[in-house]
Amino acid sequence: MSFSSSTTRLFVSCAGALEALLAQELKELGLSNIEAGFRGVFAPKTMDAVYRVNYASRIATRVLWPLLSFPCPDRQALYQAALSIDWSLYLRPDKTFSIDANLDRHPTLKNSHFAALVVKDAICDQQRNRFGNRSSIDLKNPDVQLNLFIHQGKATLYFDTSLQPLYKRGYRLKTGEAPLQESLAAALLHIAGYDPQKHVLCDPFAGSGTLLIEAAMMATKTPAGIFRKSWGFQAMPEFSQQAWNTVRHEFEAKKISLPSGRIFGADSDVTMIEISRDLFARTGFSKEIEIYTRPISRFRPPAPPQLIVSNPPYGQRLERSEYLDHDFEKFLVQHLPLSAFFLSPANKQSQIPHRRVLSCLNGGLEVDVLQYLPHK
């Protein structure tokens, strides 16, 4: 992540290599004065920006609101800075919290965990002195999420307005093996140039349907956060329910319908097909998205696809990848002319003719975004 000593800018994080895509998306959402950083972009520190990005960004991971920036030469400086914040504005003693700390090499702070404990101690000491009790730590499902970044002796404490990562859209209850993060699926569709008015889209390795759902949400202009129930910013003193409702209604008023037969996919795993159909129903796309239980070698699309975007099986999902490459390339050749973009592990050399567009992370796995180049 980039570091900024200013408390006048939001930091909107994303997966590495997606910064330019995110910056463009935020401009399309109505934000100005955007500055790309490392694994994210800086944006104006306004609640309107917080609402817009959290609700409508498909690529962002978190929206971080800076509370305090300060020199951090040692533990005492970190403790005193954290103690100087009035935590009663953001965290009541009956609420839980968690701190995600990141720091580079530091002469006195041992590691990220130690730095987080120092901030935790300051918060809890302040609460005990003021209220007689303190908040508990909850690493899995906190009421409040804080972020600490220390770089070259300078630190910034952030309030996480998203609470949960934004790729957790709120519609998924189960995941399949090696799931594709929703934010990366949306980014892959952007990279592929997906145009709902122009393209018939196909994913022949649909898995639990992530790419298909993200495409349907893009095609219908459905806000990415429409299925989420809670946000970190709802605990902020700056939060306005009226302003939040206004932003939500603005985006929801833009929703449009999607004709059937424009988005379809297939997968050979019956369990994944069942999960995907449940998700299509949950998101309201049962009629708009068509899914078939077929291996790629036997999949016959119901209409000629103009764009294929996919996350083919790899690693534990597939033991004999050379056969998949053969079947996938054969499928692509059969449906020319088309455009195709797909993911491949960075440590695997795909046998399908391609060019590498970029490398990024899907969860903790480094993957390449590849564009199919048919033989001439």
C-alpha positions in Angstrom: 0.0 0.0 0.0 1.1 3.6 -0.6 1.8 5.8 2.4 0.6 9.4 2.8 1.3 11.5 5.8 -1.8 13.6 5.0 -5.1 13.1 6.8 -7.1 14.9 4.0 -7.2 12.0 1.6 -9.1 8.7 1.6 -7.1 5.7 0.6 -9.1 3.2 -1.6 -7.2 -0.1 -1.7 -7.3 -2.7 -4.4 -5.3 -5.7 -5.6 -1.9 -4.9 -7.0 -1.7 -4.0 -10.7 -5.4 -2.8 -10.7 -4.7 0.8 -9.6 -5.2 2.3 -13.0 -8.5 0.5 -13.5 -9.7 1.6 -10.0 -8.7 5.2 -10.7 -10.7 5.2 -13.9 -13.7 3.6 -12.2 -13.7 6.2 -9.4 -13.8 9.0 -11.9 -16.8 7.3 -13.5 -18.5 7.2 -10.1 -18.2 11.0 -9.9 -15.0 11.4 -7.9 -12.3 13.9 -8.9 -8.8 14.7 -7.8 -7.8 11.0 -7.9 -4.2 10.0 -7.4 -2.9 6.4 -8.1 -0.7 4.8 -5.5 0.6 1.3 -4.7 -2.3 -1.1 -4.4 -4.8 1.6 -4.3 -5.7 5.2 -5.0 -6.0 8.4 -3.0 -9.4 10.3 -3.2 -11.0 13.3 -1.6 -11.9 12.7 2.1 -15.6 13.2 2.0 -18.5 11.1 3.2 -20.1 11.4 -0.2 -17.0 9.6 -1.7 -17.1 7.0 1.1 -20.8 6.2 0.3 -20.2 6.1 -3.5 -17.1 4.0 -3.5 -18.3 1.5 -0.9 -21.7 1.1 -2.7 -20.7 1.2 -6.3 -17.1 0.3 -6.8 -16.6 -3.2 -8.3 -12.8 -3.2 -8.1 -12.0 -1.6 -4.7 -11.1 -3.7 -1.7 -11.5 -1.2 1.2 -12.1 2.5 1.7 -9.9 3.8 4.5 -10.6 7.1 6.4 -7.4 8.6 7.9 -7.7 9.5 11.6 -4.2 10.6 12.4 -0.7 10.7 10.8 2.3 11.1 13.0 6.1 10.4 13.3 6.6 7.0 14.8 10.1 6.5 16.0 9.3 4.0 18.8 6.6 2.3 20.8 5.9 5.3 23.1 5.3 7.6 20.2 2.8 5.1 18.7 1.1 4.6 22.0 0.7 8.4 22.7 -0.5 9.1 19.2 -3.2 6.4 19.5 -4.1 7.6 22.9 -4.6 11.2 21.6 -7.6 10.1 19.5 -11.0 10.4 21.1 -12.1 6.8 20.6 -15.5 7.4 22.1 -16.5 8.9 18.7 -15.8 5.6 16.9 -15.8 2.8 19.4 -18.1 2.2 22.4 -16.8 -0.2 25.1 -19.6 -2.6 24.3 -18.5 -3.0 20.7 -15.7 -5.2 19.4 -12.8 -4.1 17.2 -9.8 -5.4 15.3 -6.6 -3.8 14.1 -4.8 -4.7 10.8 -1.2 -3.4 11.0 1.3 -3.2 8.2 4.9 -1.9 8.6 8.2 -2.1 6.8 11.5 -2.5 8.6 11.4 -0.5 11.8 14.3 0.0 14.3 12.3 -0.5 17.4 8.9 -2.0 16.6 9.3 -5.8 16.3 6.6 -6.6 13.8 3.0 -5.8 12.7 1.5 -7.8 15.5 3.4 -5.9 18.1 2.4 -2.5 16.6 -1.2 -3.5 16.6 -1.0 -4.5 20.3 0.4 -1.1 21.1 -2.6 0.6 19.5 -4.9 -1.8 21.2 -3.4 -1.0 24.6 -3.9 2.7 24.0 -7.5 2.3 23.0 -8.4 0.0 25.9 -6.5 2.1 28.5 -8.4 5.2 27.4 -11.7 3.3 27.6 -11.0 1.9 31.0 -10.0 5.4 32.4 -13.2 7.0 30.9 -15.8 4.3 31.2 -14.5 1.7 33.6 -14.6 -1.1 30.9 -13.2 -1.7 27.5 -13.9 -3.2 24.1 -13.0 -6.7 23.2 -11.0 -7.9 20.2 -12.8 -9.9 17.5 -10.5 -10.9 14.7 -13.2 -12.5 12.6 -16.3 -10.3 12.8 -15.5 -7.0 14.6 -17.9 -4.1 14.9 -15.1 -1.7 14.0 -12.0 -2.3 11.9 -8.9 -0.2 12.2 -5.9 -0.1 10.0 -2.3 1.0 10.9 0.4 1.7 8.3 4.0 2.5 9.3 6.5 3.4 6.6 9.9 5.0 7.0 9.2 6.1 10.5 5.8 7.7 9.7 2.5 6.2 10.7 -1.2 6.7 9.7 -4.2 5.2 11.6 -7.2 4.6 9.5 -10.9 3.8 10.2 -12.0 1.2 7.8 -15.3 2.5 6.4 -15.9 -0.8 4.5 -15.6 -3.1 7.6 -15.5 -6.2 5.4 -13.6 -6.3 2.1 -15.7 -5.0 -0.7 -15.3 -8.2 -2.8 -17.6 -9.8 -0.2 -20.7 -8.6 -2.1 -23.2 -10.1 0.3 -24.8 -12.6 -2.0 -22.5 -15.5 -1.4 -23.1 -18.1 1.4 -20.9 -20.8 0.0 -17.8 -20.9 -2.2 -16.3 -23.6 -4.4 -12.8 -24.7 -4.5 -10.3 -21.9 -5.5 -13.0 -19.3 -5.8 -12.4 -16.2 -7.9 -12.7 -13.0 -5.9 -15.5 -10.8 -7.1 -13.4 -7.7 -7.5 -10.9 -9.6 -9.7 -13.8 -11.0 -11.7 -15.0 -7.4 -12.3 -11.5 -6.2 -13.2 -11.1 -9.1 -15.6 -14.3 -8.1 -17.4 -13.1 -4.5 -17.6 -9.7 -5.6 -19.0 -11.5 -7.8 -21.6 -13.5 -4.7 -22.7 -16.9 -6.3 -21.9 -19.7 -4.2 -23.5 -23.1 -5.6 -22.5 -24.7 -3.9 -25.5 -22.2 -5.5 -27.9 -21.1 -8.8 -26.5 -22.6 -12.2 -26.0 -20.5 -13.4 -23.0 -19.5 -17.0 -22.2 -17.6 -18.6 -19.3 -17.0 -22.3 -20.1 -15.4 -22.9 -16.7 -18.1 -21.0 -14.7 -17.5 -22.7 -11.3 -19.8 -21.1 -8.8 -20.8 -18.4 -11.3 -18.8 -15.4 -10.0 -17.8 -14.0 -13.5 -21.3 -14.5 -14.8 -22.9 -12.7 -11.8 -20.4 -9.8 -12.0 -21.2 -9.5 -15.7 -24.9 -9.4 -15.1 -24.5 -6.8 -12.4 -22.4 -4.7 -14.8 -24.9 -5.2 -17.6 -27.9 -4.2 -15.5 -26.0 -1.4 -13.7 -26.7 -3.0 -10.4 -24.5 -1.5 -7.6 -21.8 -3.8 -6.4 -22.8 -3.3 -2.8 -26.6 -3.7 -3.2 -26.7 -7.0 -1.3 -24.6 -6.0 1.7 -26.3 -5.3 5.0 -23.7 -3.4 7.1 -20.8 -1.0 6.6 -18.1 0.4 8.8 -19.1 4.0 8.0 -22.4 3.6 9.8 -20.5 3.7 13.1 -18.8 7.0 12.2 -19.8 10.4 13.8 -19.9 11.9 10.3 -22.5 9.3 9.1 -25.8 10.7 7.8 -28.6 8.3 7.0 -30.2 10.8 4.7 -27.1 11.4 2.7 -26.4 7.6 2.5 -30.0 7.0 1.3 -29.6 9.6 -1.4 -26.5 8.0 -2.8 -28.1 4.5 -2.8 -31.2 5.8 -4.5 -29.1 7.6 -7.1 -27.4 4.4 -8.2 -30.4 2.1 -7.9 -32.4 4.5 -10.2 -29.9 3.7 -12.9 -30.6 0.0 -13.0 -31.8 -1.5 -16.3 -33.0 -4.9 -17.5 -31.0 -7.5 -19.3 -32.4 -9.7 -22.1 -31.9 -13.4 -21.7 -29.4 -15.2 -23.9 -26.6 -12.6 -23.5 -24.7 -14.3 -20.6 -24.1 -18.0 -20.3 -21.6 -20.5 -19.0 -20.9 -24.2 -18.2 -19.1 -26.3 -15.7 -18.5 -30.1 -15.3 -19.0 -30.0 -11.5 -22.6 -30.7 -10.5 -22.0 -29.2 -7.1 -20.7 -26.0 -8.5 -23.7 -25.8 -10.9 -26.1 -26.1 -7.9 -24.2 -23.4 -6.0 -24.2 -21.1 -9.1 -28.0 -21.5 -9.7 -28.7 -20.8 -6.0 -26.6 -17.6 -6.4 -28.4 -16.6 -9.6 -31.7 -16.9 -7.7 -30.3 -15.0 -4.8 -29.2 -12.1 -7.0 -32.3 -12.1 -9.2 -30.5 -13.3 -12.4 -32.1 -16.8 -12.8 -33.6 -15.8 -16.1 -30.8 -13.6 -17.4 -27.9 -16.1 -16.9 -27.9 -19.6 -18.5 -25.7 -22.3 -17.0 -25.1 -25.8 -18.3 -23.6 -29.0 -16.7 -21.0 -29.8 -19.3 -17.3 -30.3 -19.6 -15.8 -27.9 -22.1 -15.2 -30.8 -24.6 -19.0 -31.4 -24.8 -20.2 -27.8 -24.3 -22.2 -26.4 -27.2 -23.1 -22.7 -26.5 -26.7 -21.8 -27.2 -25.5 -18.8 -29.2 -22.2 -17.8 -30.8 -20.1 -16.1 -28.1 -18.4 -12.9 -29.0 -16.4 -12.7 -25.7 -15.1 -15.4 -23.5 -13.8 -14.5 -20.0 -12.9 -17.3 -17.7 -10.9 -18.7 -14.7 -10.0 -22.2 -15.9 -9.3 -24.9 -13.3 -5.7 -25.2 -12.1 -3.7 -26.5 -9.2 -5.8 -28.7 -6.9 -8.8 -28.2 -9.2 -7.1 -30.0 -12.0 -4.3 -32.6 -12.2 -3.9 -32.9 -16.0 -3.7 -29.3 -17.2 -2.3 -30.2 -20.6 -5.6 -31.8 -21.5 -7.6 -28.8 -20.4 -5.4 -26.5 -22.5 -6.0 -28.7 -25.5 -9.8 -28.8 -25.0 -9.9 -25.0 -24.2 -8.0 -24.1 -27.3 -10.1 -26.4 -29.4 -13.2 -24.7 -28.0 -11.8 -21.2 -28.8 -10.9 -22.2 -32.4 -14.4 -23.6 -32.9 -16.0 -20.3 -32.0 -13.8 -17.8 -33.9 -14.0 -14.9 -34.4 -14.1 -13.9 -30.8 -12.1 -12.3 -28.0 -11.0 -14.4 -25.0 -9.3 -13.5 -21.8 -8.5 -15.9 -19.0 -6.5 -16.4 -15.8 -3.6 -18.7 -15.4 -1.2 -19.3 -12.4 1.9 -17.2 -12.8 4.0 -20.4 -12.3 2.3 -22.3 -15.1 3.1 -21.8 -18.8 -0.2 -22.0 -20.6 -0.1 -24.0 -23.9 -2.7 -21.8 -25.4 -1.3 -19.0 -27.7 -1.6 -15.8 -25.7 -0.1 -12.5 -24.6 0.2 -11.6 -20.9 -1.8 -8.5 -20.1 -0.8 -8.2 -16.4 -0.1 -10.2 -13.2 -2.1 -9.8 -10.0 -3.2 -11.7 -6.9 -6.4 -13.8 -6.6 -6.5 -14.2 -2.9 -2.9 -15.2 -2.1 -2.2 -16.8 -5.4 -0.3 -14.9 -8.1 -2.1 -15.2 -11.5 -1.6 -13.8 -15.0 -4.3 -12.3 -17.1 -3.9 -13.7 -20.6 -5.4 -12.7 -23.9 -5.9 -15.5 -26.4 -4.0 -15.0 -29.7 -5.4 -17.3 -32.4 -3.0 -18.8 -34.9 -2.9 -16.9 -38.2 
